[in-house]
Amino acid sequence: MPLTKITSSGIGDDSITSDKIAAGVVSASDVADATLTGAKLVDATITSAKLLNAVFKFADESSTVTSIPIGGTLKFNGATLSGDTLEITGGTSWQAEKTSGFTAVAGEGYFCNTTSAAFTVTLPASPTLGDEVSIVDASGTADTNNITIGRNSNNIQGAAENLTISVERAAFTLVYFNATQGWVLKNK
């Protein structure tokens, strides 16, 4: 009579090794969800060559991303997975001091120095819900040389007008809401 099943109590620890399992015998359907943990795997035993595509489930399991090719890039809430490296970032990406006009990029913050002259910070042209831009009067001279926030065809605080910063040491974040309200102050 052939042997078809062995209970786990009948198998000694570390007695089944990879050389004792024929290729293709164990499939994904043979492994119950959440039973194969990192503690059960020898370091570096699963390589990208052994994976066709990857499936990622986030902690709350509200989002599943499927079929990310190995070597592809996954971005989610500030986390970037590229190849075999996961980089988690968040918050504002602060840029070097600005001393003349420029176009802002969503997710960035700017230290503005108007000691020499007033200038305009132009907001991004095609913002989406939640895009943020932070501005700081780093030199404390916006009261003398104003910082103009150029609306770039989008409203600011519900008005089709640029915003003029004329308060020394002003620091604030604008967040994009919608076409009607446009960019609104997140903090002042």
FENLINCOR-V236892 format. One record per backbone hydrogen bond with DSSP energy under -0.5 kcal/mol. CO is the residue of the C=O (numbers start at 1). NH is the residue of the N-H. E is the energy in kcal/mol with one decimal. If there is no record, write none. Layout:
co:CO nh:NH e:E
co:CO nh:NH e:E
This chain:
co:2 nh:4 e:-0.6
co:7 nh:10 e:-1.6
co:8 nh:11 e:-1.4
co:12 nh:15 e:-1.9
co:15 nh:17 e:-0.7
co:17 nh:20 e:-2.1
co:18 nh:21 e:-1.3
co:20 nh:22 e:-0.5
co:22 nh:25 e:-1.7
co:25 nh:27 e:-0.6
co:27 nh:30 e:-1.8
co:28 nh:31 e:-1.4
co:30 nh:32 e:-0.6
co:32 nh:35 e:-1.7
co:35 nh:37 e:-1.0
co:37 nh:40 e:-1.3
co:38 nh:41 e:-1.4
co:42 nh:45 e:-1.7
co:45 nh:47 e:-0.7
co:47 nh:50 e:-1.7
co:48 nh:51 e:-1.4
co:52 nh:70 e:-0.6
co:54 nh:68 e:-1.5
co:56 nh:65 e:-1.9
co:58 nh:61 e:-2.6
co:63 nh:58 e:-1.5
co:64 nh:66 e:-0.5
co:65 nh:56 e:-2.1
co:67 nh:69 e:-0.8
co:68 nh:54 e:-1.4
co:69 nh:72 e:-3.1
co:72 nh:83 e:-1.8
co:74 nh:81 e:-3.4
co:76 nh:79 e:-2.3
co:78 nh:89 e:-2.5
co:79 nh:76 e:-2.4
co:80 nh:82 e:-0.6
co:80 nh:87 e:-3.5
co:81 nh:74 e:-2.8
co:82 nh:85 e:-1.9
co:85 nh:82 e:-2.5
co:85 nh:87 e:-0.6
co:86 nh:88 e:-0.5
co:87 nh:80 e:-3.5
co:87 nh:89 e:-0.6
co:92 nh:94 e:-0.9
co:93 nh:109 e:-1.7
co:98 nh:113 e:-2.9
co:102 nh:104 e:-0.5
co:102 nh:122 e:-2.8
co:105 nh:108 e:-1.7
co:107 nh:93 e:-2.7
co:108 nh:134 e:-2.0
co:109 nh:95 e:-2.6
co:110 nh:112 e:-0.8
co:110 nh:136 e:-2.1
co:111 nh:98 e:-2.9
co:112 nh:114 e:-0.6
co:112 nh:138 e:-1.0
co:112 nh:139 e:-1.3
co:119 nh:148 e:-2.4
co:120 nh:102 e:-1.5
co:120 nh:122 e:-0.6
co:121 nh:150 e:-2.4
co:122 nh:104 e:-3.1
co:128 nh:131 e:-2.5
co:131 nh:176 e:-2.7
co:132 nh:107 e:-3.7
co:132 nh:108 e:-0.6
co:133 nh:174 e:-3.0
co:134 nh:110 e:-2.2
co:135 nh:172 e:-2.4
co:136 nh:112 e:-3.2
co:136 nh:138 e:-1.9
co:137 nh:140 e:-0.8
co:141 nh:144 e:-1.2
co:141 nh:145 e:-3.1
co:144 nh:146 e:-0.6
co:146 nh:119 e:-1.3
co:146 nh:148 e:-0.6
co:147 nh:165 e:-3.4
co:148 nh:121 e:-3.3
co:148 nh:150 e:-0.8
co:149 nh:163 e:-2.1
co:150 nh:123 e:-2.8
co:151 nh:154 e:-1.7
co:155 nh:183 e:-2.6
co:156 nh:159 e:-1.6
co:159 nh:156 e:-2.6
co:159 nh:161 e:-1.6
co:163 nh:149 e:-3.8
co:163 nh:165 e:-0.5
co:164 nh:166 e:-0.7
co:165 nh:147 e:-2.0
co:166 nh:168 e:-0.5
co:167 nh:170 e:-1.6
co:170 nh:137 e:-3.2
co:172 nh:135 e:-2.7
co:173 nh:186 e:-3.4
co:173 nh:187 e:-1.0
co:174 nh:133 e:-2.2
co:175 nh:184 e:-2.8
co:176 nh:130 e:-2.8
co:178 nh:182 e:-3.0
co:181 nh:158 e:-2.6
co:182 nh:177 e:-2.8
co:182 nh:178 e:-0.5
co:183 nh:157 e:-3.6
co:184 nh:175 e:-2.8
co:187 nh:173 e:-0.9
